[in-house]
Amino acid sequence: MSGPPVGILARSAAVTELLAREGPLTPADISDRIGMPRASVYRLVDALGTIGLTEPRPGGQVALSLRWLRLADAASAALREWAEADAVLDELARRTGQTAYLSVPRADVALCIRWAQGSGIGVLVLRPGRSLPLYAGAAGRLCLAYRHDLSRLLARAPFPRLTPRTLTTAEELLADVEATRARGYSISDQDVTEGIGALGAAVLDDDDQLAAAVSIGGLATDFDRDRARFVDALADAAARLSASLRR
């Protein structure tokens, strides 16, 4: 089905995702960012406001409404298979002092669905509702290592560089997939944000298929100094989460 209702939904999704990513914007800003005619943006913003999904802000800007908080809570509560995740992530953050994440593979991204905050929270990109591309970050590249259709994704390489250390070519990413599988965890060394490091491990379901990535992130200097201790804590968390899926 590709008629007008689907097109309207796609354009509405583009507007709401932009506002979620960048915060309040004017309709003119929205038009420039996503290449949509201003008249169409104004109509969409009015429609979204009518059903309570956006609200006006000073200076002619529009923002997502607080109704999204209730929708987000409902979406999170529906993920019942992760009922024990919060306790595991809290323990992981306590043991390491780093921010702990649970991310699930979705299309070509790793989508964060849970976290437990550690130190240095203001400089970290990932948080619930946000995602990492599969070619970058500990969660993203952990999910890449377990992906079955690598050739389809890597055919789109080279990917946009996020920092000077981002892996962008198919050759670099294939080598990283092999290294991640061999060691049992992924390593992000300033490839998403300069100065930030992360580690990721696999959470496996009953069929030993990837269900999620559990990861920790923080200052790269901490990961250089305490990697062995962090890896042990991460492995324990991954094992506990995997076991919770098998009950």
C-alpha positions in Angstrom: 0.0 0.0 0.0 1.5 3.3 -1.1 -1.4 5.7 -1.4 -1.9 9.1 0.2 -2.4 7.9 3.9 1.0 6.1 3.8 2.6 9.2 2.4 1.1 11.4 5.1 2.3 9.1 7.8 5.8 9.0 6.3 6.0 12.8 6.2 4.6 13.1 9.8 7.2 10.6 10.9 9.9 12.6 9.3 8.8 15.8 11.1 8.4 14.2 14.5 11.7 12.3 14.3 13.5 15.6 13.3 11.9 17.4 16.4 12.9 14.5 18.6 16.5 14.7 17.3 17.0 18.5 17.2 14.4 19.9 19.6 12.1 22.9 18.9 12.3 24.3 15.3 10.3 26.7 13.2 8.3 25.3 10.2 10.9 27.0 7.9 13.7 25.2 9.7 11.8 21.9 9.4 11.3 22.5 5.7 15.0 23.2 5.1 16.1 20.2 7.1 14.0 17.5 5.5 13.4 19.1 2.0 9.6 19.4 2.4 7.6 22.4 1.0 6.8 24.9 3.7 3.1 24.7 3.0 3.2 21.0 3.6 5.1 21.5 6.8 2.6 24.0 8.1 -0.3 21.7 7.4 1.4 18.7 9.1 2.4 20.8 12.1 -1.2 22.0 12.5 -2.6 18.5 12.2 -0.1 17.1 14.7 -1.0 19.9 17.1 -4.7 19.2 16.7 -4.2 15.6 18.0 -1.8 16.8 20.7 1.5 15.5 19.4 3.2 18.9 18.9 2.8 22.2 20.7 3.8 25.8 19.9 6.9 27.4 21.4 8.1 31.1 21.5 9.5 32.5 18.4 7.2 30.6 16.1 8.8 27.3 16.9 7.1 24.0 17.3 8.1 21.1 19.7 7.0 17.6 20.5 4.3 17.7 23.2 4.5 16.0 26.6 2.0 13.4 25.3 5.1 11.6 23.9 6.2 10.8 27.4 3.1 8.7 28.0 3.5 7.0 24.7 7.1 6.3 25.4 6.2 4.8 28.8 3.6 2.6 27.2 6.1 1.4 24.5 8.7 0.6 27.2 6.2 -1.2 29.4 5.2 -3.4 26.4 8.7 -4.8 26.2 7.9 -7.4 28.9 10.8 -9.7 28.0 13.1 -7.0 29.4 11.4 -6.8 32.8 14.7 -7.7 34.6 16.9 -5.4 32.5 16.7 -2.3 34.8 18.2 -4.2 37.7 20.9 -5.7 35.6 21.9 -2.4 34.1 21.8 -0.7 37.5 24.3 -3.3 38.8 26.5 -3.0 35.7 26.6 0.8 36.1 27.4 0.5 39.8 30.2 -2.0 39.2 31.9 0.0 36.4 30.9 3.6 37.1 30.0 3.9 33.4 26.6 4.4 31.8 25.0 1.0 30.9 22.7 0.5 27.9 20.4 -2.2 26.4 19.9 -1.8 22.7 18.0 -3.9 20.2 18.7 -4.4 16.5 16.2 -2.6 14.3 16.7 -2.4 10.5 20.1 -0.8 10.1 20.5 0.6 13.6 20.9 -0.4 17.2 18.0 1.2 19.1 18.5 1.9 22.8 15.5 0.9 25.0 17.0 1.0 28.5 19.8 2.7 30.3 21.3 3.2 33.8 23.2 6.4 34.1 26.8 6.6 35.1 29.3 9.5 35.1 29.9 11.8 32.2 26.3 11.5 31.0 26.3 14.9 29.3 28.9 13.8 26.6 27.3 10.5 25.6 25.2 10.3 22.4 23.2 7.2 23.2 20.1 7.2 25.4 16.6 5.6 25.3 14.9 6.2 22.1 18.1 7.1 20.2 20.1 4.8 18.0 23.5 4.1 16.6 24.2 3.0 13.0 25.5 -0.5 12.8 28.9 0.6 11.6 29.6 2.7 14.7 29.6 2.4 18.5 29.9 -0.6 20.7 26.1 -1.4 20.5 26.0 -0.8 16.7 29.1 -2.9 15.8 28.0 -5.7 18.2 24.7 -5.9 16.4 26.6 -5.8 13.1 28.8 -8.8 14.1 25.7 -10.9 14.6 23.9 -9.8 11.4 23.2 -12.5 8.9 22.9 -10.2 5.8 26.2 -8.4 6.1 26.8 -8.1 2.3 23.6 -6.1 1.8 24.6 -3.6 4.4 28.3 -3.4 3.5 27.4 -2.8 -0.1 26.5 0.7 0.9 30.0 1.5 2.2 31.8 3.7 2.6 29.7 5.2 5.4 29.7 8.8 6.7 32.6 9.4 9.1 31.5 10.5 12.6 35.0 11.1 13.9 38.5 10.4 12.5 38.3 6.9 14.1 35.0 5.8 12.6 35.2 2.6 10.6 33.7 3.4 7.2 34.8 0.9 4.6 33.6 -2.6 4.0 37.1 -4.0 4.6 37.5 -2.2 8.0 34.1 -3.4 9.1 34.5 -7.0 8.1 37.8 -7.1 10.0 36.0 -5.6 13.0 33.2 -8.2 12.7 35.8 -11.0 12.8 37.6 -9.5 15.8 34.4 -8.9 17.7 33.3 -12.5 17.2 36.7 -13.8 18.2 37.0 -11.9 21.4 33.3 -12.0 22.3 32.7 -8.3 22.7 32.8 -5.1 20.7 35.1 -2.2 21.3 34.3 1.4 20.5 37.3 3.7 20.8 36.2 7.3 20.0 34.5 6.3 16.8 31.2 8.0 17.6 32.4 10.9 19.9 36.0 11.9 20.4 37.1 11.1 23.9 34.4 8.5 24.5 34.9 4.7 24.7 32.5 1.8 25.0 32.2 -1.9 25.1 29.4 -4.2 24.0 28.3 -7.8 24.5 25.6 -10.0 23.1 22.4 -11.0 24.8 21.2 -14.2 23.2 17.7 -15.8 23.1 16.7 -19.4 23.3 18.0 -20.2 19.8 21.3 -18.5 20.5 20.3 -15.6 18.2 21.1 -12.0 19.0 18.2 -10.4 21.0 20.1 -7.3 22.2 23.4 -5.7 22.9 24.3 -4.7 26.4 27.0 -2.0 26.5 28.7 0.5 28.7 30.1 3.9 27.7 32.2 6.7 29.2 35.5 8.4 29.0 38.0 6.6 26.8 40.7 7.0 29.4 38.6 4.9 31.8 38.3 2.1 29.3 42.0 2.2 28.5 42.8 1.8 32.2 40.1 -0.6 33.4 39.1 -2.7 30.3 39.7 -6.1 31.8 37.5 -5.3 34.8 34.8 -3.7 32.6 34.8 -6.8 30.3 34.2 -9.1 33.2 31.3 -7.0 34.5 29.8 -6.7 31.0 30.0 -10.5 30.4 28.2 -11.1 33.7 25.4 -8.7 32.7 25.1 -10.3 29.2 24.8 -13.7 30.8 22.1 -12.6 33.3 20.1 -11.0 30.6 20.4 -14.0 28.3 19.3 -16.3 31.1 16.3 -14.1 31.8 15.1 -14.6 28.2 15.2 -18.4 28.6 13.0 -18.8 31.6 
